[in-house]
């Protein structure tokens, strides 16, 4: 199989890379966070205008990409600069679910997501669910003329910026059952919806969403009643690919910062990069990063494969990315010394983001166990 990027994807990568290199700096991100802003609205609008959000949707959905390699190209470049813009939870997770299950008037919202006018968020995780996608306790009670949602969603990616939530709720079955889970479109200003935004350790935005006697209409349900688990699983695999590619970009930038530091920092009158022990550590790190790249490429090509293969590849990739990300963060910080974790230095952000990515959608231990179970099935 030929994994060479198409001309269109190469152009997308080069365009996005140039834009971010010119407009996105560590100091700007630090200033944004210090001022209490979750992201740069100007940068986000520019990314939408450049068509970056459209690259994450298929042509029949109103975009011009949406394949695995489109997602990987976009998120690797976002990872190189440590972007905190609301794209993952918005276009990849909630956007995929809307595009997959939306019908009629619901589909019209996709255009406003691609243009950047509407920001979505997927409210799914709950206290006690850990990484299990089928664990849903939020109840959807069906009564004459409407639906009532009750419960709490945690760790909602870019939930503080969202104007509309895609909320998972249980219409039937037990807490751990895959069957019985439905999805609903819930505007953030709906009575009974309370959003408590917070900033994660890596500067990205999250939120806890409380649903208290939230009244919905039947036309706010996405897809069939109780039949949303397969779509949630598919969206999560896309998100795993996105954060894995983002981690790859972050590793590349951390590596570049470290190589530059080893050339500049001197001891005994010579650059420390001349020391053989450090050269060996850098060589080992470079090999691990290339293995991570191969895993991302492999997963990008597996999105449309049969379910067992897709899920195995997702767990294999996420496990490897978590292990390599931890290695790169630790090695780069150790070779820098104390400066590596100071907030003023960009390496600190990449290290925190790599740590956060390991805990999104399942950490290394979870995916090792899951891969073994899937392989044995």
N, C-alpha and C positions, 0 to 999 in steps of 0.2 A: 504494500500500500504506500502511496506517495503522500508524505506528510508535509511537503513543501507548501507554503502559504500561496494562495491564489494571488493574482495581481491586485484584485480588489481588497483583499485582506491586508496585503502588504501596504497598500496606499492608506488604509484605515489605520494601521499601526503607526506608520510614519507621520500622518497628520495629527493623530492624537498625541504621539510622543513629542512632536514639535510644540504643539499648543501647551501641553503641561509643563514642558521644560522652560518655556518662556513665561508662564503665568503662575506656576505653583511652586512655592518655596516653603521650606521649613519655618522660616520666620513668619511668613504670612499665616500658616496654620496655627502657630503658637499665639499669634496676635488674635486670631479669630476665637480660639478657645478661651483666652484670657478675658475677652470681652463678653463671654457668655453665649456666643453664637455657635450653633451646631455645625454650620458649614457656610461656605461662601455662596450666597444666592446668585451673585454675578457669574461665578465660575460654573455653577450648575446650569444656569440659563445658557451659557456659551456652549457647554457640552451638549445640551439638547439641540441647540441651533446647528451644531456641527454634525448632528445625526448620530451621536454616540448611543443614545437611548434606542433609537430606531434600529441600530445594529444588533440589538438584543432580542428583536422580535422577527418572526418569519414574515415573508412577503404577504402571505394571505392574511396575516394579522395586522397589516399596516406598516410593517417595518421593511428591512431589506437584508436581514441576516438571520439571527436566531439559532444558527447551528453551533455545535460545540466549539469549533475553532473561532467563531466570531466572539463568543463569550470569553474564551481564553485570551485572545488578542487584546480585547478591551481591558480586561481586568489585570493582565500583566502590566500594561502601561499605567493603569491607575495605581497598582502596587509599587511601581518604581518611584513614584513621588509621594506615596503615603496619603492618597486622597481620602477624605472623610465625607465626600459628597453622598447624598442618599440615593444610591443606585442599586445596591445589593438587595435590600429588603423591598425596594420599590419596583424596579423593572424585572429583576430575576425571579424573586419569590412571588410576591403578590401579583406582579404583572403577568407572569407565566400562568398563574391560576385563573386570572381574569381572561386571558387570551384563550386558554384551553376550555374553560367551562362557561364563559359568558355567552349570553344569548340575547338577541334583539337589541334593546336599548342599552344593555350592559356593555355590549361590544363598542359602543360609541365612546366609552371612557378611555379605550386604549389609545386613541389619537391624542387625547390631552395628556396622557402619561408620556407618550413619545415626544411631545412638544415641550414637556417640562412644566405644563400648567397645573397638572394634578400629581400629587405625591401619594403613593399607596404604601401600606405596610401590612405585613402578614402577622396577625396575632394568633399564635398557635401554642407556643410553649407554656407550660403551667408549673407551679411549684410541685415538685415530686415527680415530674415527667422525665427528668434527666435528658436523655437523648432519644427516648422512645416516641416515635411519631404517632403511634396509636393511642397514647395516653391522653385522653381528653375527658375532663370532668365538667367543663362549662356546659350547662344544659340549655337546650333549645326546646322550650315547651310550646307545643302547638295547640292553639285554641281557635275557636270560631273567629275567622277574620284576621288572624295575625299570629305572630311568633314572638315569644318572650325569651330574651337571653339573660342569663344570670351566672356570674362567676368572675374569675380574675385570670388575665394573661400576663405572663412575665417575659422579660428579655425580648421585647418586641423591637426588632432592628429598625432604625430610623422612625420609631413610633412617635417621637416628639414632633416631627415635621409633617406627619401624615395628615392628609385631609380626609382620606377614606381608608378604613381598615377592611382587610379580608379576614374575617374571624371564623375560626373553626369551633364547632359546637356539636354536642352529641344529641341526636334525635332518638336513638335507640341503642340497645346493647349495654354491655358493661364497660367499665372505665378503660380496659385494655383492649377492647375489641376493635379490629380494623373496620368492620362493618358498622354502620350507624352514624358515621361522622359526616356532617354537612358543613358547607362554607356559606358565609353571608357577607354581603357588602354593607358596611356600617359606617356612615359618615361620622367624622370625629365630633361633630357638634350635635349628634343625636342625644336627646335627653336620656340621662342615666349612664352615659359614657364619661368616665373620668380618666384622664391621662396624666401620669406622673413621669415626666421625662428625666433622664439622668445621662451622665457622660461616662462612658466606659474607660478603662485604663489606657486604651490606645487613642482616646480622643473621639472615637465614633459615638454616635448617638443611640440610645436605647430608651425603653419606656416600660412601665407597668400600666396595663389597661384594665380598669375595673368596670365591669358591666353590671349595673344594678337596675333590674326591671326595665331592660331596654326593649322597646316595642318596635317590631319590624313587620313589613308586609311580605307576602309570599314571593313577590317579584324581586326581593332582595336576596333570595337564595341563588347561589351559583351552582348550576348543574342539578343532578338528581338528588333527592332527599336521601341522606345516609350513604351516598356513594362517592365520596370525595377522597378517600384514602389514596387511591392510585395516583391521582393528580398531585396530592401533597408529596408523595414519595418521589414522583418525577421532578417536581419543582425543587425538592431538597437536593437531588442529584445535581441539578444545574447549579444550585448554590454552592455545593461542594466543589464543583469544577471552578466556579468563579473565585472562591476564596483560595483555592489551591493555586490558580494562576496568579492571583494577587500576591500570595506568599512568595511565589517564584520571583515576581518583580521586586518585592521587598528584599529578598535574598540577594538579588543581583546588585541592588543599590548598596546594601550593607557591605557586600564584597568589594565594590568599587571604592567606598569610603575607606575601607580597611587597607586596600592596596595603596591608595594615595597616602594614608597615614604612615604605612611602613616605609614608604619612599622618603617621607619628609622628616620623621622622628629620628633623631640621631643619638647614639650612645657610643662612647669611646671614639668619637669623631667620624663614625660611619652610619649610614641609614640602617635601622634595625631590620629592614627587609633583606639585608645581606646575610643575616644570621640563618644558618642552615635549619635550625629547629623551627623557626617561624615559616620558612619556605615550605617545609614538609607539612606543617599544619595548614597552610594556605592551599597546597596541592590536594590534600585530603578533602578540604572543604569544596574545592572546585569540582572534584569528582562527584561528591554528594549532590551538589546543585544540578549537575548534568543528569543525574539519576532522577531528581525531582522533575526536571523538565521532561524527561521521557515519560514519566508517570502522568503528567498533565496532558501531554499529547495523546497518550493512550486513552485516557478518560474522555478527552474531547471527541475521539473517534468512536466511543462506545455509547454515546447518549441514546442512539436509536437502535441499539442491539436488543435482543430479547431480555426480559426482566432479570433473570438470574445472572446473566453476564454483566449487564449494566450495574447491578447492585454490587457484585463482587469487585468490579473495577473501581467503583466509587469508594468502597471501603479500603481497598489496597492503596489507592492514591492518597486518601486522607490520612491513613496511618503513616505512609512514607513522608508526606509533607509535614506532618507534625514532628516526626523524628528529626528530619533534616532541618526544619525551621529552628528547633531548639538548639541543634548543633551549631548552626550558623550564628544565631544570636549570641550564644555563649562564647564561641571562638572569637567573633569580632569584638565583643566587649573585652574579653581577656587580652587580646592583642592591642587594644587601645589603652587599656588601663582605666582609671577612674573617669576620664573624660567621656568614655563611651556611654555612661548612663546619665549624664547631665542633660537637663531639659533643653538647653540651648543648642545641643548638638543633634543632628538629624538621626544618627544611629539609634538614639534612645527610642525614638518613635517607631522605627522599624522593628526593634527588639520587642517592644510592647505589642505591636500589631501582630507579629509572628506568634507571640504567646496567646493573644486573644483568638487568633484563627484556629489554633489547636483545640480550643474549647468551644468552637462553633460547629454545630451539626455533628458532634461526636469527636472525642479526643482519641489519642493513639490507642489506648487500651480498649476503648469501646469498639473501635473499628477492627482491631486485631481479633477480638472475640467474634465480632460479626462476620468477618471474612472467613474464619475457621468454620463457623456454623453454616455459612452459605456454601462453602466448598464441600462440606460433608453432606449437605442435603441432597 
